[in-house]
């Protein structure tokens, strides 16, 4: 345990905790931390995530520490919350304790300005808590489970890209239940009519804490609007639609999102969705399918903490046609050429009890409601690895873009 002295403060929940000069705050978008103890003399700080379990898996944490003595390290101990959650891929009734690994990354995300993020040295984990020693020489530190990407940053990404590139047009997919815009970007260059353009629809961050998905979407946008010849081909011959942040409400409030009540976003793809952004995405997809243009759908997530490879959930017959299965293999071969190695997970239900939940997941829903040539993947990008940084995620987005362009260029 970090503390060898009497705890300086114990707070059940705090948006702002001050002890002497050292100040901890979370009163900003995506902020989340419950201060358990604070020792300003030794700069030892103990926290746990502060998210509401009803608003998703309580594993996300993000805080700012001010008035740090730059001459000595800040010692941050993160304690995982005791909570229960449905098991991955299983029926909703299969509940078990939340694995602390979802809360305790091998390295914490660090920033000295709230904009540029790097990783800490490896933490030291003991059961349900991890200790991170942070030495930057800065007096203010932003620290998080992973590099944050709050709603204001997603809006700025869309607006800045649209201002820089006339062929990139912003749109609002929906207004969330709590009144926030769910923004997206349409990328399509040249005079070629839309009726002759295959469409690529990309969603990210259906689970609020899975911030890597938004960074990957940002990398895809930056690549698709850039000078790469394959990016130019894609935007001149196809239409790309990207929604970088679906679960905007839970991201804004610093909640986990995954398994939120009354419905997980990625289990909400039914005939009557609870979340307006899911219903709006379904509407767009149906429209593209009616135009016989929806070629590729990608839903970007983060996986379990032990994952190290880019992972695709793959649908198989009889849930997709033999022709679609062959087209999926073509795309996966191109993805493998980009990433070097990928992991394939079976995206079909493993037993009858899982079928009702499976039918409400985005990718199976798109396979059922898309065109006869629509391929769809749930894509997971590892977060708990040394490459789980903004630069690493952006590279993943560019590689996804190149694989998509090559697939469309070689498709009938």
C-alpha positions as CSV (number, residue, x, y, z in Angstrom):
1,X,0.0,0.0,0.0
2,X,1.1,3.5,-0.8
3,X,0.5,5.0,2.6
4,X,2.8,4.4,5.6
5,X,1.4,7.4,7.6
6,X,-2.1,8.3,8.9
7,X,-4.5,9.0,6.1
8,X,-4.7,12.8,5.6
9,X,-8.3,12.7,4.2
10,X,-11.0,10.3,3.5
11,X,-13.9,11.4,1.2
12,X,-16.7,9.2,0.0
13,X,-17.1,11.2,-3.2
14,X,-15.5,14.4,-4.4
15,X,-15.4,16.6,-7.4
16,X,-13.0,18.9,-5.7
17,X,-10.7,18.0,-2.8
18,X,-8.1,20.4,-1.4
19,X,-5.5,19.6,1.2
20,X,-2.8,22.2,1.8
21,X,-1.3,23.2,-1.5
22,X,-2.1,20.0,-3.4
23,X,-5.5,20.2,-5.3
24,X,-7.4,17.4,-7.0
25,X,-10.2,18.3,-9.4
26,X,-12.6,16.5,-11.7
27,X,-15.0,19.3,-12.5
28,X,-14.6,19.0,-16.3
29,X,-15.8,16.9,-19.1
30,X,-15.0,13.2,-18.6
31,X,-13.6,13.9,-15.1
32,X,-14.1,11.1,-12.6
33,X,-12.2,10.3,-9.3
34,X,-13.2,9.6,-5.8
35,X,-10.5,10.8,-3.5
36,X,-9.8,8.2,-0.8
37,X,-6.7,9.7,0.8
38,X,-4.3,12.6,0.3
39,X,-0.9,13.3,1.8
40,X,0.4,16.6,0.5
41,X,3.8,16.3,2.2
42,X,4.7,13.1,0.5
43,X,2.5,13.7,-2.6
44,X,0.7,10.4,-2.1
45,X,-2.8,10.3,-3.5
46,X,-5.3,7.5,-3.4
47,X,-8.4,7.4,-5.6
48,X,-11.0,5.1,-7.2
49,X,-13.3,5.7,-10.1
50,X,-16.3,7.8,-9.2
51,X,-18.8,6.7,-12.0
52,X,-22.3,5.8,-11.2
53,X,-22.7,2.0,-11.8
54,X,-26.2,2.7,-13.2
55,X,-24.4,4.7,-15.9
56,X,-22.0,2.0,-16.9
57,X,-19.1,-0.1,-15.7
58,X,-17.4,2.0,-13.0
59,X,-13.8,1.7,-14.3
60,X,-13.1,5.1,-15.9
61,X,-11.0,7.7,-14.0
62,X,-9.6,11.0,-15.0
63,X,-8.4,13.8,-12.7
64,X,-6.2,16.9,-12.6
65,X,-3.7,17.6,-9.8
66,X,-2.5,21.1,-9.3
67,X,0.2,22.7,-7.1
68,X,2.4,19.7,-7.5
69,X,6.0,20.0,-6.2
70,X,7.9,19.4,-9.4
71,X,11.0,18.4,-7.4
72,X,9.5,15.1,-6.2
73,X,7.3,12.4,-7.6
74,X,3.6,12.2,-7.3
75,X,2.5,8.7,-6.1
76,X,-0.9,7.8,-7.4
77,X,-2.6,4.7,-6.1
78,X,-5.8,3.6,-8.0
79,X,-8.2,1.2,-6.2
80,X,-10.7,-0.7,-8.4
81,X,-14.3,-0.4,-7.4
82,X,-16.2,-3.5,-6.2
83,X,-19.0,-4.0,-8.7
84,X,-20.7,-6.6,-10.8
85,X,-21.2,-6.8,-14.5
86,X,-22.5,-9.2,-17.2
87,X,-19.8,-11.5,-18.6
88,X,-18.5,-10.8,-22.1
89,X,-20.4,-12.5,-24.9
90,X,-22.8,-14.2,-22.5
91,X,-26.5,-13.8,-21.7
92,X,-27.4,-10.7,-19.8
93,X,-28.3,-12.7,-16.7
94,X,-24.7,-14.1,-16.3
95,X,-23.4,-11.6,-13.7
96,X,-20.0,-11.8,-12.0
97,X,-17.6,-9.4,-10.1
98,X,-15.9,-6.8,-12.3
99,X,-12.3,-7.7,-13.0
100,X,-10.0,-5.1,-11.5
101,X,-7.9,-5.2,-14.7
102,X,-10.6,-3.0,-16.4
103,X,-9.6,-0.2,-14.0
104,X,-5.9,-0.7,-13.6
105,X,-3.9,-0.1,-16.8
106,X,-0.2,-1.2,-17.0
107,X,0.6,2.5,-17.5
108,X,-1.4,5.6,-16.7
109,X,-2.0,8.3,-19.3
110,X,-0.3,11.6,-18.3
111,X,-0.5,15.1,-19.6
112,X,1.1,18.4,-18.4
113,X,-1.3,20.6,-20.4
114,X,-4.5,18.5,-20.9
115,X,-3.8,18.2,-24.6
116,X,-0.7,16.1,-25.2
117,X,-0.7,12.7,-23.7
118,X,2.0,10.2,-22.9
119,X,2.3,7.1,-20.7
120,X,3.7,6.8,-17.2
121,X,6.3,4.2,-16.3
122,X,4.7,0.8,-15.6
123,X,2.6,0.8,-12.4
124,X,3.0,-1.7,-9.6
125,X,-0.2,-3.8,-9.2
126,X,-1.2,-5.5,-6.0
127,X,-4.5,-7.2,-6.3
128,X,-7.3,-4.7,-6.8
129,X,-5.0,-1.6,-6.7
130,X,-2.1,-0.2,-8.7
131,X,0.6,2.4,-7.8
132,X,1.9,4.8,-10.4
133,X,5.0,7.0,-9.8
134,X,4.8,10.1,-11.9
135,X,7.8,12.4,-12.4
136,X,7.4,15.2,-15.0
137,X,8.8,18.4,-13.4
138,X,5.4,20.0,-13.9
139,X,3.2,21.7,-11.3
140,X,-0.1,20.6,-12.9
141,X,-0.9,17.1,-14.1
142,X,-3.8,15.5,-15.9
143,X,-3.9,11.7,-15.2
144,X,-6.3,9.1,-16.6
145,X,-6.9,5.5,-17.3
146,X,-6.2,6.2,-21.0
147,X,-5.8,9.4,-23.0
148,X,-9.2,11.1,-22.8
149,X,-11.2,12.3,-25.8
150,X,-14.2,14.3,-24.4
151,X,-17.1,15.6,-26.4
152,X,-15.7,19.0,-26.9
153,X,-12.6,17.5,-28.5
154,X,-14.8,15.4,-30.8
155,X,-16.7,18.5,-31.9
156,X,-13.5,20.5,-32.4
157,X,-12.1,17.6,-34.5
158,X,-15.2,17.7,-36.8
159,X,-15.3,21.5,-37.1
160,X,-11.6,22.0,-37.6
161,X,-11.5,19.3,-40.3
162,X,-14.5,20.8,-42.1
163,X,-12.9,24.2,-42.1
164,X,-9.6,22.9,-43.5
165,X,-11.2,20.7,-46.2
166,X,-14.3,21.8,-48.2
167,X,-15.0,18.1,-49.1
168,X,-15.5,17.3,-45.4
169,X,-19.0,18.2,-44.2
170,X,-20.0,18.1,-40.5
171,X,-23.4,16.7,-39.5
172,X,-25.3,16.0,-36.3
173,X,-26.3,12.4,-36.1
174,X,-28.7,13.0,-33.2
175,X,-29.2,14.9,-30.0
176,X,-28.6,12.7,-27.0
177,X,-31.2,12.1,-24.2
178,X,-29.4,14.7,-22.1
179,X,-29.3,17.3,-24.9
180,X,-25.8,16.9,-26.3
181,X,-25.0,16.8,-30.0
182,X,-23.7,13.5,-31.4
183,X,-21.5,14.8,-34.2
184,X,-20.2,13.2,-37.4
185,X,-18.2,13.9,-40.6
186,X,-19.0,13.1,-44.2
187,X,-16.0,12.9,-46.5
188,X,-16.7,12.9,-50.2
189,X,-14.6,14.8,-52.8
190,X,-15.4,15.6,-56.5
191,X,-18.3,15.7,-58.8
192,X,-19.0,11.9,-58.9
193,X,-22.7,11.5,-57.9
194,X,-23.5,9.9,-54.6
195,X,-25.5,7.2,-56.4
196,X,-22.2,5.9,-57.8
197,X,-20.3,5.9,-54.6
198,X,-20.1,3.0,-52.2
199,X,-20.6,4.1,-48.6
200,X,-18.5,3.4,-45.5
201,X,-20.1,4.0,-42.2
202,X,-17.9,4.1,-39.1
203,X,-19.1,4.4,-35.5
204,X,-16.9,4.6,-32.4
205,X,-17.3,4.7,-28.6
206,X,-20.6,3.1,-28.1
207,X,-19.1,2.4,-24.6
208,X,-18.0,5.6,-23.1
209,X,-14.8,4.5,-21.3
210,X,-13.4,2.9,-24.5
211,X,-11.6,6.0,-25.5
212,X,-9.3,4.3,-28.0
213,X,-12.2,4.0,-30.4
214,X,-12.5,7.8,-30.7
215,X,-8.7,8.2,-31.2
216,X,-8.9,5.5,-34.0
217,X,-11.8,7.4,-35.6
218,X,-9.7,10.6,-35.4
219,X,-6.8,8.9,-37.1
220,X,-9.1,7.6,-39.8
221,X,-10.5,11.1,-40.4
222,X,-7.0,12.6,-40.5
223,X,-5.8,10.0,-43.0
224,X,-8.9,10.2,-45.2
225,X,-8.5,14.0,-45.6
226,X,-4.8,13.9,-46.1
227,X,-2.4,13.5,-49.0
228,X,-2.0,9.7,-49.2
229,X,-2.9,8.6,-52.7
230,X,-5.2,5.9,-51.4
231,X,-7.0,8.4,-49.2
232,X,-7.5,10.6,-52.2
233,X,-8.9,7.6,-54.2
234,X,-11.2,6.7,-51.3
235,X,-12.8,10.2,-50.9
236,X,-13.0,10.7,-54.7
237,X,-14.7,7.4,-55.3
238,X,-16.6,6.6,-52.1
239,X,-18.4,8.3,-49.3
240,X,-17.0,8.0,-45.8
241,X,-19.2,8.8,-42.8
242,X,-17.6,8.8,-39.3
243,X,-19.2,9.2,-35.9
244,X,-16.3,9.4,-33.5
245,X,-18.3,9.4,-30.2
246,X,-21.6,7.7,-29.9
247,X,-22.2,7.5,-26.1
248,X,-21.7,11.2,-25.6
249,X,-23.7,11.6,-22.3
250,X,-21.7,9.0,-20.4
251,X,-18.4,10.3,-21.8
252,X,-19.3,13.8,-20.7
253,X,-20.1,12.9,-17.1
254,X,-17.1,10.5,-16.7
255,X,-19.1,7.4,-16.5
256,X,-18.2,4.0,-18.0
257,X,-21.1,3.6,-20.3
258,X,-20.7,-0.2,-20.8
259,X,-23.7,-2.1,-19.4
260,X,-25.4,1.2,-18.5
261,X,-29.1,1.1,-17.5
262,X,-31.6,0.7,-18.9
263,X,-29.7,-0.5,-22.0
264,X,-26.1,-0.9,-23.2
265,X,-25.6,1.1,-26.4
266,X,-24.3,-1.9,-28.2
267,X,-27.2,-4.1,-27.1
268,X,-29.7,-1.4,-28.1
269,X,-29.9,-2.1,-31.9
270,X,-33.5,-3.3,-31.8
271,X,-36.7,-2.1,-33.4
272,X,-37.2,0.4,-30.6
273,X,-33.8,1.7,-29.4
274,X,-33.6,3.5,-26.1
275,X,-30.7,5.8,-27.2
276,X,-31.5,8.5,-29.9
277,X,-28.0,8.1,-31.4
278,X,-28.5,4.4,-32.0
279,X,-31.9,5.1,-33.7
280,X,-30.3,7.8,-35.8
281,X,-27.5,5.5,-36.9
282,X,-30.0,2.8,-37.8
283,X,-31.9,5.3,-39.9
284,X,-28.8,6.4,-41.8
285,X,-27.8,2.8,-42.4
286,X,-31.3,1.9,-43.7
287,X,-31.2,4.8,-46.1
288,X,-27.8,3.8,-47.5
289,X,-29.0,0.2,-47.8
290,X,-32.2,1.4,-49.7
291,X,-29.8,3.2,-52.1
292,X,-27.8,-0.1,-52.4
293,X,-24.7,1.8,-51.4
294,X,-23.7,0.5,-47.9
295,X,-20.4,-1.4,-48.6
296,X,-18.6,-1.4,-45.2
297,X,-19.7,-0.9,-41.6
298,X,-17.1,-0.7,-38.8
299,X,-18.0,-0.3,-35.1
300,X,-14.8,0.6,-33.2
301,X,-14.3,-0.5,-29.5
302,X,-11.6,-1.3,-26.9
303,X,-11.2,-4.9,-25.8
304,X,-10.4,-6.6,-22.5
305,X,-7.3,-5.4,-20.7
306,X,-5.2,-8.4,-21.7
307,X,-5.7,-8.0,-25.5
308,X,-2.7,-7.1,-27.6
309,X,-3.8,-7.6,-31.2
310,X,-6.2,-5.7,-33.4
311,X,-9.4,-7.8,-33.2
312,X,-12.2,-8.3,-35.7
313,X,-15.5,-10.0,-34.8
314,X,-16.5,-12.0,-37.8
315,X,-19.9,-13.2,-38.8
316,X,-20.4,-16.6,-40.4
317,X,-23.0,-18.5,-42.4
318,X,-25.9,-19.0,-41.9
319,X,-26.0,-15.5,-40.3
320,X,-24.4,-14.1,-43.5
321,X,-24.4,-15.4,-47.0
322,X,-21.5,-17.3,-48.5
323,X,-20.8,-14.3,-50.8
324,X,-20.5,-12.0,-47.8
325,X,-18.3,-14.5,-45.9
326,X,-15.9,-14.5,-48.9
327,X,-16.0,-10.6,-49.1
328,X,-15.2,-10.5,-45.4
329,X,-12.2,-12.7,-46.0
330,X,-11.0,-10.3,-48.7
331,X,-11.2,-7.4,-46.2
332,X,-9.5,-9.3,-43.4
333,X,-6.6,-10.3,-45.7
334,X,-6.0,-6.6,-46.5
335,X,-6.3,-5.7,-42.8
336,X,-3.7,-8.4,-42.0
337,X,-1.3,-6.9,-44.6
338,X,-1.6,-3.6,-42.8
339,X,-1.4,-4.7,-39.2
340,X,0.9,-7.7,-39.7
341,X,-1.2,-9.9,-37.4
342,X,-4.8,-9.7,-36.3
343,X,-7.1,-11.7,-34.1
344,X,-10.4,-13.1,-35.4
345,X,-13.2,-13.6,-32.9
346,X,-16.4,-15.5,-33.8
347,X,-19.1,-12.9,-34.0
348,X,-22.0,-15.3,-34.0
349,X,-24.0,-16.6,-31.0
350,X,-22.4,-19.5,-29.3
351,X,-25.6,-20.9,-27.8
352,X,-29.4,-20.3,-28.1
353,X,-29.5,-18.3,-24.9
354,X,-27.2,-15.7,-26.4
355,X,-29.3,-15.1,-29.5
356,X,-31.7,-12.4,-28.2
357,X,-28.8,-10.3,-27.0
358,X,-26.7,-11.0,-30.1
359,X,-29.5,-9.8,-32.4
360,X,-29.4,-6.4,-30.7
361,X,-25.7,-5.8,-31.3
362,X,-24.7,-3.3,-34.0
363,X,-22.8,-5.6,-36.4
364,X,-25.4,-8.4,-36.6
365,X,-28.1,-5.7,-37.0
366,X,-26.2,-4.2,-39.9
367,X,-25.7,-7.5,-41.5
368,X,-29.4,-8.1,-41.4
369,X,-30.5,-4.7,-42.6
370,X,-27.7,-3.8,-45.0
371,X,-27.3,-4.5,-48.7
372,X,-26.6,-7.9,-50.3
373,X,-23.0,-6.9,-50.4
374,X,-22.6,-5.2,-47.0
375,X,-19.7,-6.4,-44.8
376,X,-19.7,-5.4,-41.2
377,X,-17.2,-5.8,-38.4
378,X,-17.0,-5.0,-34.7
379,X,-13.3,-3.9,-34.4
380,X,-11.5,-3.7,-31.1
381,X,-8.2,-1.8,-30.7
382,X,-6.0,-2.7,-27.7
383,X,-5.6,0.0,-25.1
384,X,-3.5,-1.6,-22.3
385,X,-0.3,-1.7,-24.4
386,X,2.7,0.6,-25.0
387,X,1.0,1.7,-28.3
388,X,-2.2,2.7,-26.5
389,X,-1.3,6.4,-27.2
390,X,-2.9,9.0,-29.4
391,X,-0.1,8.4,-32.0
392,X,-0.6,4.6,-31.8
393,X,-4.4,4.9,-32.2
394,X,-4.1,7.3,-35.1
395,X,-1.8,4.8,-36.9
396,X,-4.5,2.2,-36.4
397,X,-7.1,4.5,-38.0
398,X,-4.9,5.1,-41.0
399,X,-4.3,1.4,-41.5
400,X,-8.1,0.7,-41.3
401,X,-8.5,3.4,-43.9
402,X,-6.0,1.9,-46.3
403,X,-7.5,-1.6,-45.9
404,X,-10.9,-0.1,-46.7
405,X,-9.7,1.8,-49.7
406,X,-8.0,-1.3,-51.1
407,X,-11.0,-3.5,-50.5
408,X,-13.3,-1.1,-52.3
409,X,-10.8,-0.6,-55.2
410,X,-10.8,-4.4,-55.7
411,X,-14.5,-5.0,-55.2
412,X,-17.1,-5.4,-58.0
